[in-house]
Amino acid sequence: MIATDVEPTPAELRKRLGHNLQALSRSAPSISALCRELGINRTQFNRYRAGESFPRPDVLWRICRYFNVDARILLEPVERISRGVGPLSHPDLAEYLPDTRGRMASLDLPEGIWRFVRPSLATPGRYLVGLFRVYVSDDCHLLTGYETRAAMRVMNQAPTGQARRFRGTFVPLINGFATITARHGGAALCYSAMTEARADRSLWIGEARWPDIPAESGLRAVPQVYEVLPSDTGAILDAARACGLRSAESLPDHLRDALRV
């Protein structure tokens, strides 16, 4: 509960939420910009901040998702709520594993849509082409995307949105970065180590590895390319239409050169 086991009154809950929203919104460029991001009327949001009103469940869900907190913002001061500290950022490892936030910032990787290309594990002679989005949250570089439907079918897996979605994080290396990704529930855990192939950091080459695949299969690691796509909508739509299982001949020349095919 808030401080004891005594059930809080509605007024206390509104007050706690108001204090927490005031603390969380200090990092926003402006209240107006924050309300636009949340899709909430500014006047109503200010009433939440003042502890005068309480949001509907769907609005509370949007607020929690945006600030990466949970419903304990109704019960506890926000500074006491864990913001999702994971094993890579655990305090016990601070002097051993790299500072992902500081060193990733020095790489100056662009946010936006990226493309990956690698040989298909399930279909020899074909290449898997897909897209993912790179973004920064809480000073961490993260990525999210969807496995192509064609790839899911080849693996005899249902191509539903939940099953196809993958997420991951970036870890800095001396000569580049690594990404660690997995689909929902930890499926298809993949580790990729990438090094810069262009001075403008728009093309990266390396290797993707799946530690859960038996080593004797000979399919544990394949070459891979990451490419930062232009930000214009037309280029992204063209790249999206080219996703899926592709022959080497259908790949752009610069990607074939990077993959040495």
C-alpha positions as CSV (number, residue, x, y, z in Angstrom):
1,M,0.0,0.0,0.0
2,I,1.1,3.6,0.2
3,A,3.1,3.5,3.4
4,T,1.2,1.0,5.6
5,D,-1.3,-1.7,5.3
6,V,-4.2,0.8,5.8
7,E,-6.4,1.0,2.7
8,P,-5.9,4.4,1.0
9,T,-8.9,6.6,0.4
10,P,-9.7,7.8,-3.2
11,A,-8.4,11.2,-2.3
12,E,-5.1,9.7,-1.2
13,L,-4.8,7.8,-4.4
14,R,-5.5,10.8,-6.5
15,K,-2.9,12.8,-4.5
16,R,-0.3,10.1,-4.9
17,L,-0.9,9.8,-8.7
18,G,-0.8,13.6,-9.0
19,H,2.6,13.8,-7.2
20,N,4.0,11.0,-9.4
21,L,2.8,12.6,-12.6
22,Q,4.3,15.9,-11.6
23,A,7.7,14.1,-11.1
24,L,7.5,12.1,-14.3
25,S,6.4,15.0,-16.5
26,R,9.4,17.1,-15.5
27,S,11.5,15.4,-18.2
28,A,9.0,16.3,-20.9
29,P,9.7,19.2,-23.3
30,S,6.3,20.7,-22.3
31,I,3.0,19.6,-20.9
32,S,1.4,20.2,-24.3
33,A,3.9,18.0,-26.1
34,L,3.5,15.3,-23.5
35,C,-0.3,15.4,-23.8
36,R,-0.1,15.1,-27.6
37,E,2.2,12.0,-27.2
38,L,-0.3,10.5,-24.7
39,G,-3.4,11.5,-26.6
40,I,-4.8,13.1,-23.5
41,N,-6.6,16.5,-23.2
42,R,-4.2,18.9,-21.5
43,T,-6.9,20.3,-19.2
44,Q,-7.8,16.8,-18.0
45,F,-4.1,15.9,-17.6
46,N,-3.5,18.9,-15.4
47,R,-6.4,17.8,-13.3
48,Y,-4.7,14.4,-12.9
49,R,-1.4,16.2,-11.9
50,A,-3.2,18.3,-9.4
51,G,-4.8,15.3,-7.8
52,E,-8.3,16.5,-8.6
53,S,-9.3,13.7,-11.0
54,F,-8.5,10.1,-11.8
55,P,-7.9,8.6,-15.3
56,R,-9.9,5.9,-16.9
57,P,-8.3,2.5,-17.0
58,D,-7.3,2.9,-20.7
59,V,-5.8,6.3,-20.0
60,L,-3.9,5.0,-17.0
61,W,-2.5,2.2,-19.2
62,R,-1.2,4.7,-21.8
63,I,0.4,6.8,-19.0
64,C,2.1,3.7,-17.5
65,R,3.3,2.5,-20.9
66,Y,4.7,5.9,-21.9
67,F,6.7,6.3,-18.6
68,N,7.7,2.7,-18.4
69,V,6.1,2.2,-14.9
70,D,3.3,0.1,-13.6
71,A,0.1,0.7,-11.7
72,R,2.1,1.2,-8.5
73,I,2.2,4.9,-9.4
74,L,-1.1,4.9,-7.6
75,L,0.4,3.6,-4.4
76,E,4.1,4.5,-4.1
77,P,6.4,7.4,-4.8
78,V,7.7,7.0,-8.4
79,E,11.3,7.0,-7.2
80,R,10.7,3.8,-5.3
81,I,9.3,2.0,-8.3
82,S,11.7,-0.2,-10.3
83,R,11.9,0.9,-13.9
84,G,12.8,-2.5,-15.2
85,V,16.4,-3.0,-14.1
86,G,17.7,-6.1,-15.9
87,P,20.7,-8.3,-15.6
88,L,22.8,-6.3,-18.0
89,S,22.3,-3.2,-15.8
90,H,22.4,-4.8,-12.4
91,P,24.5,-2.8,-9.9
92,D,26.7,-5.9,-9.1
93,L,27.9,-5.9,-12.8
94,A,28.5,-2.2,-13.1
95,E,32.3,-2.5,-13.0
96,Y,32.4,-5.6,-15.3
97,L,30.0,-5.2,-18.2
98,P,30.2,-2.2,-20.5
99,D,28.2,0.9,-19.8
100,T,25.7,0.4,-22.6
101,R,24.1,3.8,-22.4
102,G,27.3,5.9,-22.5
103,R,29.2,3.9,-25.1
104,M,26.2,3.4,-27.3
105,A,25.7,7.2,-27.3
106,S,29.2,7.6,-28.6
107,L,28.4,5.4,-31.6
108,D,25.7,7.9,-32.6
109,L,23.5,5.2,-34.2
110,P,20.5,6.8,-35.9
111,E,17.0,6.0,-34.7
112,G,14.5,4.8,-37.4
113,I,14.0,1.9,-39.7
114,W,16.9,-0.5,-40.4
115,R,17.1,-3.5,-42.7
116,F,18.7,-6.9,-42.0
117,V,19.8,-9.4,-44.6
118,R,21.2,-12.9,-43.8
119,P,21.1,-16.4,-45.3
120,S,18.0,-18.3,-44.4
121,L,18.7,-21.1,-41.9
122,A,15.6,-23.0,-43.1
123,T,15.8,-22.5,-46.9
124,P,19.4,-23.0,-48.3
125,G,20.2,-20.7,-51.1
126,R,17.8,-18.0,-50.0
127,Y,18.3,-14.9,-48.0
128,L,16.0,-13.5,-45.3
129,V,15.3,-9.8,-45.6
130,G,13.5,-7.9,-42.9
131,L,13.1,-4.6,-41.2
132,F,13.3,-3.4,-37.6
133,R,13.0,-0.1,-35.8
134,V,15.8,1.3,-33.6
135,Y,14.8,3.7,-30.8
136,V,16.1,5.1,-27.6
137,S,14.3,4.7,-24.3
138,D,15.7,5.6,-20.9
139,D,19.0,6.3,-22.6
140,C,19.1,2.7,-23.9
141,H,19.3,1.8,-27.6
142,L,16.6,-0.8,-28.3
143,L,15.1,-2.4,-31.4
144,T,11.8,-4.0,-32.3
145,G,10.4,-5.6,-35.4
146,Y,8.4,-8.5,-36.9
147,E,9.7,-11.8,-38.3
148,T,8.5,-12.1,-41.9
149,R,5.5,-14.2,-42.5
150,A,7.4,-16.2,-45.1
151,A,10.1,-17.1,-42.6
152,M,7.5,-18.1,-40.0
153,R,5.8,-20.4,-42.5
154,V,9.0,-22.1,-43.4
155,M,9.7,-22.8,-39.7
156,N,6.1,-24.2,-39.4
157,Q,5.1,-21.5,-37.0
158,A,1.9,-19.5,-36.9
159,P,2.6,-16.1,-38.5
160,T,0.6,-14.2,-35.9
161,G,1.6,-10.7,-34.8
162,Q,2.4,-11.8,-31.2
163,A,4.5,-14.8,-32.3
164,R,6.3,-12.8,-35.0
165,R,7.3,-9.8,-33.0
166,F,10.9,-9.6,-31.7
167,R,12.6,-7.1,-29.4
168,G,16.2,-6.6,-28.4
169,T,18.9,-4.3,-27.1
170,F,22.3,-3.1,-28.2
171,V,25.6,-3.7,-26.4
172,P,28.7,-1.8,-27.3
173,L,31.8,-3.6,-28.5
174,I,35.3,-2.3,-29.2
175,N,34.8,-2.2,-32.9
176,G,31.1,-1.9,-33.2
177,F,28.1,-3.3,-31.3
178,A,26.2,-6.5,-30.5
179,T,22.5,-7.0,-30.6
180,I,20.6,-9.5,-28.4
181,T,17.1,-10.2,-29.7
182,A,14.3,-12.7,-29.1
183,R,10.8,-13.3,-30.1
184,H,8.0,-13.2,-27.5
185,G,8.6,-15.6,-24.6
186,G,12.3,-15.8,-25.3
187,A,12.0,-17.8,-28.5
188,A,14.7,-17.7,-31.2
189,L,17.3,-16.0,-29.0
190,C,19.9,-14.4,-31.3
191,Y,23.2,-12.7,-30.7
192,S,24.7,-10.6,-33.5
193,A,28.1,-8.9,-33.5
194,M,28.4,-6.1,-36.0
195,T,31.2,-3.9,-37.3
196,E,31.1,-0.7,-39.3
197,A,31.3,-1.1,-43.1
198,R,30.8,2.5,-44.1
199,A,32.2,5.7,-42.7
200,D,28.7,7.2,-42.4
201,R,27.7,4.2,-40.2
202,S,24.8,3.4,-42.5
203,L,26.0,-0.2,-43.2
204,W,27.2,-2.8,-40.7
205,I,28.5,-6.3,-41.3
206,G,28.9,-9.2,-39.0
207,E,27.5,-12.5,-37.9
208,A,24.3,-13.7,-36.3
209,R,24.3,-16.6,-33.9
210,W,21.5,-18.7,-32.3
211,P,22.9,-20.4,-29.2
212,D,19.8,-22.7,-28.9
213,I,20.5,-24.4,-32.2
214,P,22.6,-27.6,-31.8
215,A,26.2,-27.0,-32.9
216,E,26.2,-30.2,-34.9
217,S,23.6,-28.9,-37.3
218,G,26.1,-26.5,-38.8
219,L,23.5,-23.7,-38.8
220,R,24.4,-22.0,-35.7
221,A,26.0,-18.8,-37.3
222,V,25.5,-17.0,-40.6
223,P,26.8,-13.7,-42.0
224,Q,24.6,-10.7,-41.6
225,V,24.2,-7.1,-42.8
226,Y,22.4,-4.3,-41.0
227,E,21.6,-1.2,-43.1
228,V,20.1,2.1,-41.9
229,L,17.4,3.1,-44.4
230,P,16.6,6.7,-45.5
231,S,13.9,8.4,-43.5
232,D,11.6,9.1,-46.4
233,T,8.4,7.1,-46.5
234,G,8.8,6.0,-50.1
235,A,12.2,4.3,-49.5
236,I,10.9,2.5,-46.4
237,L,7.8,1.2,-48.2
238,D,10.0,0.0,-51.1
239,A,12.2,-1.9,-48.6
240,A,9.1,-3.3,-46.8
241,R,7.8,-4.7,-50.1
242,A,11.2,-6.4,-50.7
243,C,11.1,-8.3,-47.3
244,G,10.8,-12.0,-47.1
245,L,12.9,-14.9,-48.6
246,R,14.9,-13.7,-51.5
247,S,17.4,-15.1,-54.0
248,A,20.9,-13.7,-54.0
249,E,20.3,-12.2,-57.5
250,S,17.4,-10.1,-56.2
251,L,19.5,-8.4,-53.5
252,P,20.8,-4.9,-54.1
253,D,24.4,-5.0,-55.3
254,H,25.8,-3.3,-52.2
255,L,24.2,-5.9,-49.9
256,R,25.5,-8.7,-52.1
257,D,29.0,-7.2,-51.9
258,A,28.8,-6.9,-48.1
259,L,27.6,-10.6,-47.9
260,R,30.2,-11.7,-50.5
261,V,27.7,-13.5,-52.7
